[in-house]
Amino acid sequence: MSSRIVIHNIGVSMKRFSRRYSLKILVAGMVMAGLVLPSNIAPAQQLLKSYAQALPDITPMPDKEFNDKTMLYEDVPAGDEALSYRFRLPADWKRPEDSALTSYQISNKILGEIVRYYGPPVIDKRSYFTLQAINLEYQLSAQQWLLQYLLSNGFTIQGIKEHNFKRAEALYVKVIDSSTYVIRAVAQMNGRRVVMAQYFMPADSWEGEKQMQAQVMKTFELTYPITESVEEMTKYHFLDIAEFQYPVSWEFRATPMKGAERLNFELLNIQSEQKIDWKNYKTLDGRIQVDIVAYDAADSVLGEIDNLKRGLAKINLAVGDKFETFDDFKFSNELNAGSVDVYKAIDNQNSLLNYEYWIVPLEAGDYYYFVSLITPSRDDDFFIWARNTQAYALILSLIRPLDEGLIYR
């Protein structure tokens, strides 16, 4: 193991593990725990080039003509209001007689089918429509979830569009039993579920059927919106200064308090745990850190940010150039917020391992808040990056200064 550097009673070192890369952290105490950052699962760089394409612009047929050619379907599957749907399909499409839904189970691992309809056969192929659902394990936007689904299944993405945070649409190609299909899909989030509608069309039918396909997908909607958090949240108070909420799936670690001038805690996205040489090691997918600094104890805002960036050298990360800035994050009205800046970061021991470092300064009363994120880069691991950045945005929206923390200088 490389030389050990102690930070807030945590010893940190870097080490390469087989096909996974790692930040290995040994925590002092009765139980020794290690934390590790894993490498990518999919060629996300190619993914980003793919999903940047817009959906094809297909001129719809007049509404009356479309309505005359289609039939409206509405249902509440098995009495589950969260899955209540409405869509239109061509009038000559049929639902198999033996496909009545008598029972179903929606998991967080695979899509469960709710309903399926078939168009008339054309030689040995036919178009069909399916409605499926899956439980969400953590917060993602509909576009992030859909992109993750398409990539993990190796589909060829032709275009993707985010309608809003809860609805996204994509066009992609899939080979089924040696036949090529062009599929248009809409993913709609509803509470803790994603419901996905897909219209499968043989590639040979594309020119004649693409207008109907696109227009059918516009009609798909969930008719009973549900508002609830995907993950259970818990609260933490920084003395009487501020209140934070964070997903329970993230592990909380606070550093020992030596006073109210500088306070700090970390949230860790831990993937798995294993035992090596009689010590417990955990695979770490990301880290969110919150630093609260009293105004009188702080350098300038830029000075504090520079100090935090330099501090990453202790875990062998080097922060590079800023490449993105966000001004549209949501914050409490009681906070003065700066921009969320995103920097490139690399592993000093392996220049092929890319990270991103996100940080934003906030201010309320006599305190500055610096909230930062370390995550595998979007180009190296889009799946983990999406989860980490959504959790980061959620936590930022829920930070709230308490009354004692709002005594203005």
C-alpha positions in Angstrom: 0.0 0.0 0.0 1.2 3.5 -0.8 2.0 6.0 1.9 -0.9 6.8 4.3 -2.1 10.4 4.9 -4.5 11.1 7.7 -7.4 13.5 7.1 -10.0 14.0 9.9 -9.0 10.6 11.4 -9.3 8.9 8.0 -6.3 7.3 6.3 -6.4 7.6 2.5 -4.5 5.8 -0.2 -4.9 5.0 -3.9 -4.6 1.5 -5.4 -5.5 -0.2 -8.7 -7.8 -3.2 -8.6 -8.1 -5.5 -11.6 -10.6 -3.9 -14.0 -12.0 -1.5 -11.4 -10.2 1.6 -10.3 -10.3 2.7 -6.7 -9.9 5.3 -4.0 -9.1 3.1 -1.0 -9.9 4.6 2.4 -9.2 3.0 5.7 -11.3 4.4 8.5 -9.8 4.4 12.0 -11.9 2.7 14.7 -13.0 -0.7 16.0 -14.2 -1.7 12.5 -11.8 -0.9 9.6 -13.8 0.1 6.5 -12.3 0.9 3.0 -13.9 2.9 0.2 -13.3 2.5 -3.5 -14.3 4.2 -6.7 -15.1 1.8 -9.6 -14.5 2.3 -13.3 -16.9 2.5 -16.2 -19.3 -0.2 -17.3 -20.2 1.1 -20.8 -18.6 3.2 -23.6 -20.2 6.4 -22.4 -18.2 8.7 -24.7 -19.9 7.1 -27.7 -23.2 7.3 -25.8 -22.9 11.1 -25.4 -22.3 11.5 -29.2 -25.4 9.3 -29.8 -27.9 11.0 -27.5 -26.9 14.4 -28.7 -28.9 13.7 -31.9 -32.4 15.1 -32.0 -35.4 13.1 -32.8 -36.4 13.1 -36.4 -38.9 15.9 -37.3 -42.0 14.0 -38.5 -45.0 16.1 -39.7 -48.2 14.7 -38.0 -51.4 13.9 -39.9 -54.4 16.2 -39.2 -56.0 15.4 -35.8 -59.3 14.3 -37.4 -57.6 11.9 -39.7 -55.5 10.5 -36.9 -58.5 10.1 -34.6 -60.5 8.4 -37.4 -57.7 5.9 -37.9 -57.1 5.1 -34.2 -58.9 3.9 -31.1 -58.5 5.3 -27.5 -57.5 2.9 -24.8 -57.7 3.7 -21.1 -57.2 1.4 -18.1 -56.2 1.1 -14.4 -54.1 -2.1 -14.5 -55.1 -4.4 -11.6 -56.6 -1.4 -9.9 -53.1 0.2 -9.5 -53.7 4.0 -10.0 -50.0 4.7 -10.4 -50.1 2.7 -13.7 -53.4 4.3 -15.0 -52.8 5.0 -18.7 -54.3 6.5 -21.8 -53.1 6.1 -25.4 -54.4 5.7 -29.0 -53.5 2.9 -31.4 -54.5 2.1 -35.0 -58.1 0.8 -35.0 -57.1 -2.6 -36.6 -54.6 -3.5 -33.8 -55.6 -6.3 -31.4 -54.7 -7.4 -27.9 -54.1 -11.1 -27.7 -57.1 -12.8 -26.0 -55.0 -14.7 -23.6 -53.1 -11.6 -22.4 -55.5 -10.3 -19.8 -53.6 -9.1 -16.8 -54.7 -11.1 -13.8 -51.5 -10.5 -11.7 -48.3 -8.7 -12.1 -45.2 -7.8 -10.1 -43.1 -4.7 -10.7 -39.5 -5.0 -9.5 -36.6 -2.6 -9.4 -34.5 -4.9 -11.6 -36.5 -5.7 -14.8 -39.3 -4.1 -16.7 -42.6 -5.8 -16.0 -45.1 -5.9 -18.9 -48.5 -4.4 -18.3 -50.1 -4.7 -21.7 -49.3 -5.5 -25.4 -51.1 -4.9 -28.7 -50.3 -6.2 -32.2 -50.8 -4.7 -35.6 -51.9 -6.9 -38.6 -49.1 -9.2 -39.9 -47.1 -8.1 -43.0 -45.6 -11.3 -44.5 -43.8 -12.7 -41.4 -43.5 -9.5 -39.3 -45.8 -7.1 -37.6 -45.6 -3.9 -35.5 -46.6 -4.0 -31.9 -46.9 -1.8 -28.8 -46.0 -2.6 -25.2 -46.4 -0.9 -21.9 -44.0 -1.8 -19.1 -43.0 -0.5 -15.7 -40.2 -0.7 -13.2 -39.5 0.6 -9.7 -36.9 3.3 -9.3 -34.1 2.6 -6.8 -32.8 6.2 -6.7 -33.6 9.6 -8.2 -32.9 10.1 -11.9 -34.5 12.2 -14.6 -36.6 10.3 -17.1 -34.0 11.0 -19.8 -31.2 9.7 -17.6 -33.1 6.6 -16.9 -34.1 6.0 -20.5 -30.5 6.6 -21.7 -29.3 4.1 -19.1 -31.8 1.5 -20.2 -30.9 1.9 -23.9 -27.1 1.7 -23.2 -27.2 -1.2 -20.9 -29.1 -3.2 -23.5 -26.8 -2.2 -26.4 -29.4 -0.6 -28.5 -28.5 1.8 -31.4 -29.8 5.2 -30.4 -31.1 7.4 -33.3 -32.2 10.3 -31.2 -33.5 11.3 -27.8 -35.5 14.2 -26.4 -36.2 15.4 -22.9 -39.7 16.8 -22.7 -39.3 17.6 -19.0 -37.7 16.0 -15.9 -40.4 13.3 -15.8 -40.8 12.5 -19.5 -38.3 11.6 -22.2 -38.6 10.1 -25.7 -36.2 8.2 -27.8 -35.9 6.5 -31.2 -33.6 3.4 -31.5 -32.9 0.3 -33.4 -33.0 -3.3 -32.1 -32.5 -6.7 -33.8 -35.1 -9.2 -32.7 -34.9 -12.8 -34.0 -32.7 -11.7 -36.9 -35.2 -8.9 -37.9 -34.4 -5.2 -37.4 -37.0 -3.0 -35.6 -37.2 0.7 -35.3 -38.6 1.5 -31.9 -40.0 4.8 -30.5 -40.2 4.9 -26.7 -41.6 7.3 -24.1 -40.4 6.9 -20.5 -42.7 8.6 -18.0 -41.9 8.8 -14.3 -44.7 8.6 -11.8 -43.8 8.6 -8.1 -41.3 5.8 -7.6 -41.9 4.2 -10.9 -41.0 4.6 -14.5 -43.6 3.5 -17.1 -42.3 3.0 -20.6 -44.4 2.8 -23.7 -42.7 1.3 -26.8 -43.9 1.1 -30.4 -42.0 -1.6 -32.4 -41.9 -1.2 -36.1 -40.2 -3.5 -38.7 -37.5 -1.4 -40.4 -39.1 -2.2 -43.8 -42.2 -0.4 -42.6 -40.4 2.8 -41.5 -41.4 5.1 -44.4 -45.0 4.1 -44.4 -45.6 3.9 -40.7 -43.3 6.5 -39.1 -46.0 9.2 -39.0 -48.4 6.9 -37.1 -45.6 5.7 -34.8 -44.6 9.3 -33.8 -48.2 10.4 -33.4 -49.3 7.4 -31.3 -46.4 8.1 -28.8 -47.6 11.7 -28.3 -50.9 10.3 -27.1 -49.4 8.2 -24.3 -49.9 9.6 -20.8 -50.3 8.5 -17.2 -53.7 9.7 -15.9 -53.1 9.6 -12.2 -50.0 11.7 -11.3 -48.3 10.8 -8.1 -45.8 13.1 -6.2 -43.4 11.3 -3.9 -39.7 11.0 -3.3 -38.1 8.1 -5.0 -35.8 7.5 -1.9 -36.5 7.9 1.8 -34.8 11.0 3.1 -33.3 11.7 6.5 -32.3 15.0 8.3 -29.1 16.2 9.9 -28.6 19.4 11.8 -25.3 21.3 11.9 -25.7 22.5 15.5 -28.3 25.2 15.3 -26.8 26.6 12.1 -28.3 24.6 9.3 -30.5 21.6 8.4 -29.7 19.1 5.6 -31.7 16.3 4.1 -30.1 13.5 2.1 -31.1 10.0 0.7 -30.8 7.2 3.2 -29.0 5.1 0.5 -26.0 7.5 1.0 -23.7 6.8 4.0 -23.3 9.7 6.4 -19.9 10.6 8.0 -19.2 13.6 10.1 -15.8 14.8 11.2 -15.1 15.5 14.9 -16.3 19.0 15.8 -13.6 21.3 17.3 -15.8 24.4 17.2 -18.5 26.2 15.3 -16.1 28.0 13.0 -15.5 25.1 10.6 -17.8 22.2 10.3 -17.8 19.3 7.8 -19.5 16.1 6.8 -19.5 13.6 3.9 -22.1 11.6 2.1 -20.8 8.4 0.4 -22.5 6.5 -2.4 -21.3 3.0 -1.5 -21.8 0.2 -4.0 -20.6 -2.9 -2.3 -18.5 -4.4 0.5 -15.8 -7.1 0.5 -13.3 -8.4 3.0 -9.6 -8.4 2.0 -6.8 -9.4 4.5 -9.2 -9.4 7.4 -10.3 -5.9 6.7 -13.7 -4.7 5.3 -13.5 -2.7 2.1 -16.4 -0.9 0.5 -16.7 0.2 -3.2 -17.4 3.9 -3.3 -19.2 5.4 -6.3 -19.1 9.0 -5.3 -18.8 11.5 -2.5 -20.7 14.7 -1.6 -19.0 17.0 1.0 -20.5 19.9 2.9 -18.2 22.4 4.5 -19.6 25.2 6.6 -17.2 28.1 7.4 -17.9 31.1 9.7 -17.5 34.3 7.8 -14.8 35.6 10.2 -12.7 32.4 9.8 -12.9 32.2 6.0 -10.5 33.3 3.4 -12.3 34.8 0.4 -14.9 32.6 -1.3 -12.4 31.8 -4.1 -9.7 31.2 -1.6 -11.8 28.6 0.3 -12.7 26.9 -3.0 -9.0 26.8 -4.0 -8.2 25.2 -0.6 -10.8 22.5 -1.0 -9.5 21.7 -4.5 -5.9 21.5 -3.3 -7.1 19.2 -0.5 -8.0 16.6 -3.0 -4.3 15.9 -3.6 -4.5 14.0 -0.3 -6.6 11.4 -2.1 -4.4 11.6 -5.2 -6.9 13.6 -7.3 -5.8 16.7 -9.2 -8.4 19.3 -10.2 -8.0 20.7 -13.7 -9.9 23.2 -15.8 -13.5 24.3 -15.3 -15.6 23.1 -18.3 -19.2 23.7 -17.3 -21.3 26.1 -15.2 -24.9 25.8 -14.1 -27.0 28.7 -13.0 -30.4 26.9 -12.8 -30.1 24.8 -9.6 -32.8 25.2 -7.0 -31.9 26.5 -3.6 -33.7 27.7 -0.5 -34.8 31.3 -0.7 -32.9 31.9 2.6 -29.6 31.2 0.8 -27.5 33.4 -1.5 -26.1 31.0 -4.1 -23.3 31.2 -6.6 -23.0 29.1 -9.7 -22.4 25.4 -9.7 -19.0 25.0 -11.3 -17.8 21.7 -12.8 -14.1 20.9 -13.1 -12.1 18.0 -14.7 -10.2 15.9 -12.2 -7.8 13.0 -12.7 -6.2 10.3 -10.7 -2.6 11.3 -10.1 -1.6 7.6 -10.1 -3.5 6.7 -13.3 -4.1 9.5 -15.9 -6.7 7.3 -17.7 -9.1 7.6 -14.8 -11.3 10.7 -15.2 -13.5 12.3 -12.5 -15.6 15.5 -12.2 -15.4 17.9 -9.3 -18.6 19.9 -8.7 -18.7 22.8 -6.2 -21.0 25.7 -5.3 -20.6 28.4 -2.7 -23.7 29.4 -0.6 -24.1 32.1 2.0 -26.5 32.7 4.8 -26.0 34.9 7.9 -22.6 34.5 9.3 -21.7 31.4 7.4 -20.5 30.2 4.0 -21.5 26.8 2.8 -19.4 24.9 0.3 -21.1 21.8 -1.2 -18.9 19.7 -3.5 -19.2 16.4 -5.4 -16.6 14.0 -6.6 -17.9 11.6 -9.2 -16.6 9.4 -12.0 -16.9 11.5 -15.2 -20.0 11.3 -17.4 -17.7 10.0 -20.2 -16.3 7.2 -18.0 -19.5 6.0 -16.3 -22.7 7.7 -17.2 -24.9 5.6 -14.9 -23.0 6.4 -11.7 -22.6 10.0 -12.8 -26.3 10.5 -13.4 -27.2 9.1 -9.9 -24.5 11.2 -8.2 -25.4 14.5 -9.9 -29.2 14.0 -9.2 -28.5 13.3 -5.5 -26.3 16.4 -5.5 -29.0 18.6 -7.0 -31.6 17.1 -4.5 -29.4 17.8 -1.5 -28.7 21.4 -2.7 -32.4 22.0 -3.0 -33.0 20.9 0.6 -30.3 22.7 2.5 -31.9 25.2 4.8 -30.3 27.6 7.4 -31.9 27.6 10.8 -32.8 30.8 12.7 -29.6 30.9 14.6 -27.7 30.6 11.4 -29.4 33.6 9.9 -27.9 36.3 12.3 -26.5 38.6 9.7 -23.2 40.4 10.2 
